Each structure stands twice: as structure tokens, then as C-alpha cells.
């Protein structure tokens, strides 16, 4: 029954049969991380075994994979109240050879609906011992008090979820004295990196510069070659070249405010950065950035579209230079839904979109754009050097938005029609009366 669309995994062969890797399964000589590999699957077959597939079912549901239960005797958990036909494909063992034709007959809309149902069942009834215990007690309560029993719809139909769990523990206005940590992700553009460090070091509220060296094939320059600045400068070397390394919650980040900035953003002035930090202090639960972007829904294709043209609306800010609370580094690294983080790292794209998604999902709020700047393109760069000028790059970013929204089961991005500028911006006042003088370029 094997084909290119079916991956059959088994225990890996080991020299010492008494020591089997618990987090790996094999297909021939190829090893796969388990259960992470399940996040790449659409369907996961659950067969009758010594433990009746309980572990496999749990692993599949946690990964958002639609269970295909192949057992004549297996009773699905809480089956007297949960309608498993909404979330799983349940077959008799004699139907084994028909699995490919049965699964390929399910429409994309049907797959999307079942995946949402799997996510709903897992989050509400199986995600923890507490959830399982409370579900059991709820079933018992319904049996004892049938007149007040939970309805079918309440058990099985996901209610509209705003997705908002605002981190209310954040201080209303973080102290200015703490400043911010600038995190610069770099690979091999040393000259540009050094220019960025020199530019941002002039920002009054900068507390520390943390360079994330993402090149495993080349060592960072020796200490003597780095710019001499009046703030601490720390370099961390990563083990793998991943975009998500820019949002890792490094121990070296001691401030609440983090400025994520690319190693080629040499056009932002110290005034623009300082003003961005001041706006973030007023709104520490938001992404605060410079160029804004927008998501639009295409009625003809039924998909979301990434829009980078200048519009009156925005729903994202680019994290090539953006302030955020370090709390969101933990969320991005440890609580990103589905396989979004792995997908970003594999495609080397859309990490900024993923960060916009997770912040808006947890706060229910849009990002804040500061200053008029609408692009980061350097004047001396050619079209070949600008990745955003590549049409395929833009198409992939549209695909990112559609994929991420499907994984979230909703569209968390919020649209706004405003930006923040300094109070005396463009007012006919003497320049010496303005706190932020070097603001205003596109």
C-alpha cells in the first residue's frame, strides 16, 4: 500500500536493542523526529496494537493530524458525547487496502473542517490531565443531571474564539531607564553590520547590542575588529541557520523592550529609533515598527494576499526594525501553533508575518506604525540584491498568510488606519524646540 504520499514509520534499528531512541522513528535508513514529523502529515493512521493506539491517537491530535482509526474493536474516548466522525476517519480493519482512495476522496474543505475539529477536541478535552479529568467529570455530571446536560452542539461545535489572551501582567508604561536591547540577526554582511551597530549606538535609550551570528560555516570577526561603542556588545553563535533565531529568548536580553533589526537597516536615524521606543513604552503589548504591510482577501481565489503597496490601511509591520516585548520571544519560540516555525525556517521567509500573527492573536490588537517611512530599500542596492523585488518572494508571502490563517483557524491580524508621529512633527516651530528632529524621510 506504500506510495509517495504515504510514509510508514517503524522503530529504528539499534546496535543495542535494549536502548531504542524514544524520539525517533525510521523509514528504511531515514530517521524522523517523532512526534514532530506528524505536523507534516494530513492524516495519521491509528492501528490496533497492544495499547489500542492511545498514545498514537494523542500524538496525532496534538500535532493537528486527522486520525484514521483502523480497528474493529477500538472505542473512541468520550464517544458517547463526542461525534468523532467530525474529526476522524473511522474504518474497519478490512478496509485497509481502500485507505488511499477513501482519503483522496475527501475535499480540501472537508480536510480543513476536520483539522479544526481535531484542534477543538484536543484543546478542550485531551490537552492535559486537567482537561481529561474535567471532561470525565462533565460526562458524569450530565448522566447524573440529564435535565441540565450539555447539548450536542456545546460538546462538538467550536464556538467563535476571539483568540485574545492579553498579557495583562505587562506594566502600563515600562521605565525609560531600562532602555532596549537591539538584536541584530546577521550571516555574512560584516561591513553593513558594523554600520548598523555604529548607527544604533547613537540612540540614547539603547541598553545593549546583541548580534546573532547565524553563519555556521564562518566564525565571527575577532573582537579587535568590532566597532567600539559606549554600550555593551555581545555576540551569540547559533547552531543552525534559521530565521527564527532572531526571535529566540536569549538570556543576554535583560530588558523588556527588544528591537529586532536586520544587518542592513542603516537608513533609520537615532531620532526615529528613540521615538519608536517611546511609542512602544506607551503600548508594550504591541509590535511597533516602521514600514507597514497589509493582508487582503481575494474573493476569486479564496485566499489571502500580502500587499506591500502604499495604502491607507495596515495590519503588519516589518520586523526588519521593530520593537516588541521579550514575552513574545517566548511565545514565538515555544507556543507557535502547528508547524509554522519549522515552515518559516525551511523556506527562509515570513518570520515577520509569523510574529505579527502571534502578537495580534494574543492581544487582539493591531501593530503600531511609527514615522512616515514606508520602505527599507537602500539607495545603492540593485533589483537583484533586493529579495522583496522578486515576484516569487511576494507570492510566497501571500501563501504564508493563507497557510498561517488556516493553522490558527481564524485570521488574527487586525487592520488600522493610523500611524504615530512626534507631536511637533511638521509643525512650524523652530527645530531646536523639537525633541525628534531627524524624522520624516520615506
C-alpha positions in Angstrom: 0.0 0.0 0.0 3.1 2.3 0.2 3.3 5.2 -2.2 5.0 8.6 -2.3 2.1 10.1 -0.4 2.2 7.5 2.4 5.0 7.4 5.0 5.2 4.2 7.1 7.4 4.6 10.2 8.8 1.9 12.5 11.2 1.6 15.3 14.8 2.4 14.3 17.3 -0.4 14.2 19.8 -0.1 17.0 23.1 -1.8 17.8 21.9 -2.1 21.4 18.3 -3.4 21.1 17.8 -2.6 24.8 18.3 1.1 24.1 15.8 2.3 21.5 15.5 6.1 20.7 12.2 7.2 22.0 12.0 10.4 19.9 12.9 8.9 16.6 11.2 6.6 14.1 12.6 5.3 10.8 11.5 4.6 7.3 14.2 2.3 6.0 17.5 4.1 6.7 15.9 7.5 7.1 15.3 8.8 10.6 12.5 11.2 11.6 11.9 13.1 14.7 8.8 11.8 16.5 6.2 13.1 17.1 7.3 16.3 15.2 7.0 14.5 11.9 3.2 14.2 12.4 2.9 18.0 12.0 3.8 17.5 8.3 1.1 15.0 7.7 -2.6 15.4 6.8 -3.8 12.0 8.0 -2.3 9.7 10.7 -3.3 6.1 10.7 -4.1 4.6 14.1 -4.0 0.8 14.1 -4.9 -1.7 16.8 -2.0 -2.5 19.0 -1.1 -3.6 22.5 -2.3 -0.3 23.9 -5.1 0.2 21.4 -3.4 3.1 19.8 -4.0 5.5 22.7 -0.5 7.1 22.5 -0.6 7.3 18.7 -4.1 9.0 18.8 -2.9 11.5 21.4 0.2 12.3 19.4 -1.7 12.7 16.2 -4.3 15.1 17.7 -1.7 17.2 19.4 0.1 17.6 16.0 -3.2 18.6 14.3 -3.2 15.5 12.2 -6.5 13.9 11.3 -6.7 10.4 12.9 -7.6 7.5 10.6 -8.7 4.8 13.1 -8.4 1.3 11.7 -9.8 -1.1 14.3 -12.9 -3.2 14.7 -12.9 -3.0 18.5 -11.5 0.4 19.4 -13.9 2.6 21.3 -13.0 6.3 20.8 -12.6 8.2 24.1 -15.7 10.1 25.3 -17.6 8.7 22.2 -20.9 8.9 24.0 -20.7 12.7 23.8 -18.1 13.5 21.1 -19.0 13.0 17.5 -15.7 11.6 16.2 -17.0 11.5 12.6 -16.4 15.2 12.6 -12.7 14.8 13.5 -11.6 11.4 12.4 -11.9 8.8 9.6 -13.1 5.6 11.3 -12.7 2.4 9.2 -12.9 -1.4 9.7 -9.7 -3.3 9.5 -10.9 -5.0 6.3 -10.8 -1.5 4.7 -7.0 -1.3 4.9 -6.4 -1.5 1.1 -9.0 1.2 0.5 -7.4 3.8 2.6 -5.7 5.8 -0.3 -9.0 6.0 -2.3 -11.0 6.9 0.8 -8.7 9.7 1.9 -8.2 11.2 -1.5 -11.9 11.5 -1.9 -12.1 14.0 1.0 -12.3 17.5 -0.3 -9.9 20.3 0.8 -12.8 22.0 2.6 -13.5 18.7 4.4 -9.9 18.3 5.4 -9.8 21.9 6.8 -13.0 21.3 8.7 -11.8 18.1 10.2 -8.5 19.6 11.2 -10.3 22.4 13.0 -12.4 19.8 14.8 -9.3 17.9 15.8 -7.8 21.0 17.2 -11.0 21.8 19.1 -11.2 18.3 20.6 -7.6 18.3 21.6 -7.6 21.8 23.2 -10.8 21.3 25.1 -10.8 17.7 26.1 -7.4 16.0 25.8 -4.6 18.5 26.1 -3.8 17.9 29.7 -4.6 15.7 32.7 -6.7 18.5 34.0 -8.7 18.7 30.7 -9.3 14.9 30.6 -10.3 14.9 34.3 -12.7 17.8 33.8 -14.2 16.2 30.7 -14.8 13.0 32.6 -16.5 14.8 35.5 -18.6 16.7 33.0 -19.8 13.5 31.4 -20.6 12.1 34.8 -22.5 15.2 35.7 -24.5 15.0 32.5 -25.5 11.5 33.5 -26.5 12.4 37.0 -28.4 15.5 36.0 -29.7 14.8 32.5 -32.1 17.8 32.6 -29.1 20.1 32.7 -26.9 18.1 30.4 -24.5 19.7 27.9 -26.0 19.8 24.4 -24.5 18.1 21.3 -23.6 21.5 19.9 -21.8 22.5 23.0 -19.8 19.3 23.0 -19.0 19.2 19.3 -19.2 22.6 17.6 -16.4 25.1 18.2 -17.7 28.4 19.4 -16.2 31.6 17.9 -12.9 32.2 19.6 -11.5 35.7 19.6 -8.1 34.2 20.4 -7.4 37.1 22.8 -5.5 36.4 26.0 -3.9 39.7 26.5 -0.8 39.6 28.7 -2.2 41.9 31.3 0.9 41.5 33.5 2.8 43.9 31.3 3.4 47.2 33.1 1.3 50.1 31.8 4.4 52.1 31.0 7.8 50.3 31.3 10.5 52.5 32.7 12.6 54.5 30.3 15.7 53.9 32.3 15.8 50.2 31.4 16.2 51.0 27.7 16.0 48.4 25.0 18.2 45.6 23.6 18.9 45.7 19.9 19.0 42.1 18.4 20.7 42.0 15.0 20.5 38.8 13.0 23.4 38.5 10.6 25.1 36.0 8.3 28.0 37.4 6.4 27.4 41.1 5.7 30.1 42.3 8.1 30.6 45.8 6.7 26.9 46.6 6.8 26.6 45.0 10.2 29.2 47.3 11.6 27.5 50.4 10.1 24.2 49.3 11.8 25.9 48.9 15.1 27.5 52.4 14.9 24.2 54.0 13.9 22.0 52.4 16.6 24.7 53.0 19.2 23.8 56.7 19.0 20.3 56.1 20.2 20.0 57.4 23.8 17.9 54.5 25.2 19.9 51.7 23.8 21.0 49.4 26.6 22.8 46.6 24.8 23.6 45.3 21.3 23.2 41.5 20.8 24.5 40.2 17.5 23.1 36.8 16.5 25.7 35.2 14.2 23.8 32.8 12.0 26.7 31.5 9.9 27.9 28.1 11.0 30.5 28.0 8.2 32.4 31.1 9.2 33.5 32.5 12.6 32.6 36.0 13.7 35.3 38.6 13.2 37.8 38.8 16.1 37.0 41.1 18.9 39.5 43.7 17.9 37.7 44.4 14.6 34.3 45.1 16.1 33.1 48.7 16.4 34.0 50.5 19.6 30.7 51.8 21.1 29.7 53.1 24.6 27.2 50.2 25.2 27.7 46.5 25.8 28.1 44.4 22.6 27.5 40.7 22.8 27.8 38.1 20.0 26.0 34.7 20.2 26.7 32.0 17.6 23.8 29.8 16.5 24.0 26.1 15.8 21.7 26.2 12.7 21.0 28.9 10.1 17.4 29.6 11.0 15.3 32.8 10.6 13.6 32.0 13.9 16.9 32.6 15.7 16.2 36.3 15.6 13.3 35.8 18.0 14.8 33.4 20.4 14.6 34.5 24.1 18.3 34.7 24.7 19.5 35.0 28.3 21.5 38.1 27.3 18.3 40.0 26.8 17.8 41.7 30.1 15.4 44.5 29.1 11.7 44.2 28.5 12.0 46.0 25.2 13.6 44.3 22.2 14.5 46.0 18.9 14.7 43.4 16.2 16.8 44.9 13.4 18.4 43.5 10.2 22.1 43.9 9.5 21.4 46.2 6.5 19.0 48.7 8.1 21.4 51.6 8.0 18.8 54.2 7.0 17.0 54.6 10.3 18.1 57.6 12.3 18.7 57.7 16.1 15.7 60.0 16.4 13.4 57.5 14.6 14.6 54.7 16.8 14.3 56.7 20.0 10.8 57.8 19.0 9.8 54.2 18.2 11.0 53.1 21.7 8.9 55.9 23.3 5.8 54.8 21.4 6.5 51.2 22.5 6.7 52.2 26.1 3.1 53.6 25.8 2.0 50.3 24.1 4.2 47.5 25.4 1.8 44.8 24.2 2.1 45.9 20.5 4.5 45.4 17.7 5.9 48.9 17.0 7.6 49.3 13.6 8.2 51.4 10.6 7.1 50.1 7.1 3.6 48.8 7.3 2.1 46.0 5.3 -1.5 44.8 4.7 -3.4 41.5 4.3 -6.3 41.3 1.8 -8.7 38.6 1.0 -9.0 37.6 -2.7 -12.6 36.6 -3.4 -11.7 35.0 -6.7 -9.1 32.6 -5.4 -10.5 32.3 -1.8 -7.0 33.0 -0.4 -5.3 35.8 1.5 -2.9 38.2 -0.3 0.1 40.1 1.0 0.1 43.7 0.0 3.2 45.9 0.1 2.0 48.8 -1.9 1.3 52.1 -0.1 -2.3 52.1 1.2 -4.4 53.8 3.8 -4.5 50.6 5.9 -2.0 48.3 7.6 -2.2 45.1 9.6 1.5 44.2 9.9 4.8 46.0 10.4 8.1 44.6 9.1 10.4 43.2 11.8 13.5 44.3 9.9 13.2 47.0 12.5 10.5 46.7 15.2 10.1 46.9 18.9 8.3 44.2 20.9 8.2 42.9 24.5 10.5 40.0 25.1 7.5 37.9 26.3 6.6 37.4 22.6 10.0 35.8 22.0 9.0 33.1 24.4 5.6 32.7 22.6 7.2 32.6 19.2 9.8 30.0 20.3 7.6 27.8 22.5 4.0 28.4 21.6 3.8 28.9 17.9 0.8 26.9 16.6 1.2 24.0 14.2 4.4 23.8 12.2 4.6 27.5 11.4 8.1 27.9 12.9 9.5 24.9 11.1 7.9 26.1 7.8 9.5 29.6 8.3 12.9 28.1 8.9 12.7 25.7 5.9 11.6 28.4 3.5 13.7 31.2 5.0 10.7 33.6 4.7 7.8 35.0 6.6 9.2 35.1 10.1 8.0 38.7 10.4 4.5 37.6 9.3 4.5 34.8 11.9 5.5 37.3 14.6 2.7 39.7 13.6 0.2 36.8 13.7 1.2 35.6 17.2 1.2 39.1 18.8 -2.2 40.0 17.3 -3.6 36.6 18.2 -2.6 37.1 21.9 -3.6 40.7 22.2 -6.4 41.2 19.7 -4.7 44.4 18.7 -3.0 45.7 15.5 0.6 46.8 15.4 1.6 50.4 15.5 3.4 52.1 12.7 5.7 55.0 13.6 7.1 57.8 11.4 6.3 58.1 7.7 9.0 55.6 6.5 7.4 53.1 4.1 10.4 51.1 2.9 13.8 49.8 3.9 15.4 49.7 0.4 18.9 51.1 0.4 19.5 53.6 -2.3 22.6 51.8 -3.6 21.0 48.4 -3.9 20.1 46.9 -7.3 17.0 44.9 -8.0 18.9 41.6 -7.9 20.0 42.5 -4.3 16.5 43.2 -3.1 14.7 40.0 -2.3 11.4 41.8 -1.9 11.6 42.8 -5.6 11.4 39.1 -6.6 7.8 38.3 -7.5 8.1 34.8 -6.3 9.1 36.1 -2.9 5.8 38.2 -2.8 3.7 35.2 -3.9 5.3 33.1 -1.2 4.4 35.7 1.4 0.8 35.6 0.3 0.9 31.8 0.7 2.3 32.3 4.2 -0.7 34.4 5.3 -3.2 31.8 3.9 -1.3 28.9 5.5 -0.9 30.6 8.9 -4.6 31.6 9.0 -5.6 28.0 8.2 -3.4 26.8 11.1 -4.8 29.3 13.5 -8.3 28.5 12.3 -9.0 32.2 12.1 -7.5 35.5 10.9 -6.0 37.2 13.9 -4.5 40.2 12.1 -6.2 43.5 12.8 -6.4 46.4 10.4 -5.9 50.0 11.4 -5.7 53.4 9.5 -3.2 55.4 11.6 0.4 55.9 12.5 2.2 57.6 15.3 4.3 60.7 14.7 6.0 63.1 17.1 3.7 65.8 18.5 5.6 68.6 16.7 6.1 66.7 13.5 6.0 69.2 10.6 4.7 72.0 12.9 6.1 75.4 12.0 8.2 75.5 15.1 12.0 76.1 15.4 13.9 72.9 15.1 15.6 73.4 18.4 12.1 73.1 20.1 11.5 69.7 18.7 12.7 66.6 20.5 12.8 64.4 17.4 14.2 66.5 14.6 15.5 63.9 12.2 12.2 62.2 11.4 10.2 62.3 8.2 12.0 60.6 5.3 10.3 57.9 3.3 
